[in-house]
Amino acid sequence: MSDKPRPIVRDTTGLSLNYRFWWRMQYLGFAIFGPADQQPHRSPKEHLKRERALRVLRAHEARGTDAPQEVVEAAREL
């Protein structure tokens, strides 16, 4: 397990505007009101980042395109 937080995936393939808005609101809520900093495998913010990366990866697979390496690395399990 890595102690480094994963980056937020910049690729928005398969993410609707509505999803991105509510994702950002949840992330901001966890940043302000969420638990104190935790190890990445227990952090709700890291869970949100991984979920977003998985959605982008699935969208690339459905379209038959190759996902950027950043997306693949972010979608990996900690």
Secondary structure as GFF3:
##gff-version 3
##sequence-region A 1 78
A	DSSP	alpha_helix	17	33	.	.	.	ID=ss1
A	DSSP	alpha_helix	44	63	.	.	.	ID=ss2
A	DSSP	alpha_helix	69	75	.	.	.	ID=ss3
###
